Amino acid sequence: MVSSSRLDAQLAALPADVRATLDSHGFDRARFHALSARVASGAPDDNTVQGELSAPAPSDIESLPEGAERAHLEEIGRRALAEGQVALVVLAGGMATRMGGVVKALVEALPGKTFLDLRLREVETLERTFGKAPPLWLMTSHSTEEPITRALGSRLDGERIGAFSQFLSLRLTPEGNLFVDSSGRPSEHAPGHGDLPEALQKSAAGAW
């Protein structure tokens, strides 16, 4: 079992730039301690699927409403857009490793158009249709924020279009110790998009 003081000592020994990056990206020390203890105890991995895997049955899939009910729901959505009650959130974080080491938002989805371009076009279309542009919030990460903010340029005004970063954490060894490479640097990772509510709340976007 890794002691709390030993883990704190490992964190304190990290290079100053790593500690600064962790602090600026919402590193949760208490949660990290709890995760270390869980890993060291040999508790089951929450990501391991238990039981049998099978395709969903037809009865497991809900059908969209039709007729009058569908029209009523669509009208609620149109009214919310026209009254400025809607915002768009794009999950553009992670470690930029899934698509060949590039930021997914900046990959061409159509010739000459990236996924980010299509999202921006979507905002423009909604504004023409409903008279208001819903704010577009992009949750980036330590690995994606700089390329995305550079691509947005002056369009990133904090009102119509804003960006905020998800949290950052560090990998552990199977024994619950802080994992570091031969140069003494840790292995950083984004803790998943489940931190969206907390990251949004802690950002300037949360006050919009």
NORSULHU-V640842 format. One record per pair of residues at least 24 apart in sequence whose ideal C-beta (glycine too) atoms are under 8 Angstrom apart, sorted by the first residue. I is the first residue (numbers start at 0). J is the second residue. D is the distance in Angstrom with one decimal. If there is no record, write none. Layout:
I,J,D ; I,J,D
//
This chain:
0,36,7.1 ; 0,39,5.1 ; 0,40,7.1 ; 0,175,7.2 ; 1,35,5.4 ; 1,36,7.2 ; 1,39,5.2 ; 1,174,6.9 ; 1,175,4.3 ; 1,176,5.6 ; 3,32,5.8 ; 5,176,7.9 ; 6,31,7.6 ; 6,32,6.1 ; 6,35,5.5 ; 6,175,7.9 ; 6,176,7.6 ; 6,177,6.6 ; 9,176,6.8 ; 9,177,4.2 ; 9,179,7.9 ; 10,177,6.8 ; 12,183,7.7 ; 13,183,7.9 ; 13,184,7.8 ; 13,185,6.3 ; 14,183,7.1 ; 14,184,6.6 ; 17,184,6.6 ; 17,185,6.4 ; 17,187,7.8 ; 20,141,6.4 ; 20,167,6.8 ; 20,187,7.7 ; 21,167,5.9 ; 21,169,7.5 ; 24,140,7.9 ; 24,141,5.4 ; 24,164,5.6 ; 24,165,7.7 ; 24,166,5.9 ; 24,167,3.7 ; 25,164,7.6 ; 25,165,7.7 ; 25,166,3.8 ; 25,167,6.9 ; 25,194,7.6 ; 25,197,7.6 ; 25,198,6.5 ; 25,201,6.3 ; 26,166,6.8 ; 26,167,5.8 ; 26,168,6.4 ; 26,169,7.8 ; 27,166,6.6 ; 27,168,7.4 ; 30,168,7.9 ; 31,168,6.3 ; 31,169,7.0 ; 34,171,6.9 ; 35,171,5.8 ; 35,175,4.3 ; 35,176,7.6 ; 35,177,7.9 ; 36,175,6.6 ; 37,175,7.9 ; 38,171,5.3 ; 38,173,6.9 ; 38,174,7.6 ; 38,175,4.4 ; 39,174,5.9 ; 39,175,3.0 ; 40,175,7.9 ; 77,129,6.9 ; 80,125,6.2 ; 80,128,7.7 ; 80,129,4.3 ; 80,131,6.8 ; 80,133,6.6 ; 81,129,4.5 ; 81,130,6.2 ; 81,131,6.5 ; 82,131,7.7 ; 83,131,4.8 ; 83,133,7.4 ; 85,133,4.7 ; 86,133,5.3 ; 86,134,4.5 ; 86,135,7.4 ; 86,136,6.2 ; 86,207,7.7 ; 87,118,7.3 ; 87,121,7.4 ; 87,122,6.8 ; 87,133,5.4 ; 87,134,7.2 ; 87,135,4.8 ; 87,136,6.9 ; 88,136,4.9 ; 88,137,7.8 ; 88,138,6.7 ; 88,195,7.2 ; 88,199,7.5 ; 89,118,5.7 ; 89,135,6.9 ; 89,136,7.2 ; 89,137,4.8 ; 89,138,7.1 ; 90,138,5.5 ; 90,192,4.9 ; 90,195,7.0 ; 91,115,7.7 ; 91,137,4.8 ; 91,138,6.2 ; 91,139,5.4 ; 91,140,7.9 ; 91,143,5.8 ; 91,147,5.9 ; 92,138,5.3 ; 92,139,5.6 ; 92,140,3.6 ; 92,142,7.9 ; 92,143,6.0 ; 92,164,7.4 ; 92,165,4.3 ; 92,189,5.3 ; 92,192,6.5 ; 93,140,5.8 ; 93,142,7.0 ; 93,143,6.8 ; 93,189,5.3 ; 93,192,8.0 ; 94,140,6.9 ; 94,142,4.9 ; 94,187,7.8 ; 94,188,6.2 ; 94,189,5.6 ; 95,140,7.8 ; 95,142,4.5 ; 95,143,5.5 ; 95,146,7.9 ; 102,142,7.7 ; 102,143,4.8 ; 102,146,4.9 ; 102,147,6.5 ; 104,137,7.5 ; 104,143,7.0 ; 104,147,5.8 ; 104,150,7.8 ; 105,146,6.0 ; 105,147,7.1 ; 105,150,5.9 ; 113,150,7.6 ; 115,147,7.0 ; 115,150,6.1 ; 115,151,7.6 ; 119,154,7.3 ; 119,160,7.7 ; 122,159,7.7 ; 122,160,7.7 ; 132,159,5.9 ; 134,158,7.0 ; 134,159,6.3 ; 134,160,7.4 ; 134,161,6.7 ; 134,207,6.2 ; 135,159,7.1 ; 135,160,4.9 ; 135,161,7.4 ; 136,161,5.2 ; 136,162,7.3 ; 136,163,6.8 ; 136,199,7.1 ; 136,204,5.0 ; 136,207,8.0 ; 137,161,7.3 ; 137,162,4.6 ; 137,163,7.8 ; 138,162,7.7 ; 138,163,6.1 ; 138,164,7.3 ; 138,165,5.3 ; 138,192,7.3 ; 138,195,6.0 ; 138,198,6.2 ; 138,199,7.1 ; 139,163,7.3 ; 139,164,5.3 ; 139,165,7.2 ; 140,164,6.0 ; 140,165,5.1 ; 140,167,7.3 ; 140,189,4.5 ; 141,167,5.0 ; 141,187,6.5 ; 141,189,7.1 ; 142,189,7.2 ; 157,203,6.6 ; 157,204,7.9 ; 158,207,7.3 ; 161,203,7.2 ; 161,204,4.7 ; 161,207,7.1 ; 162,204,7.9 ; 163,198,6.1 ; 163,199,6.4 ; 163,202,3.4 ; 163,203,7.0 ; 163,204,4.9 ; 163,205,7.9 ; 164,198,6.8 ; 164,202,7.6 ; 165,189,5.7 ; 165,190,7.5 ; 165,192,7.0 ; 165,194,5.3 ; 165,195,7.2 ; 165,198,4.8 ; 166,190,5.7 ; 166,194,4.8 ; 166,197,7.4 ; 166,198,5.9
//
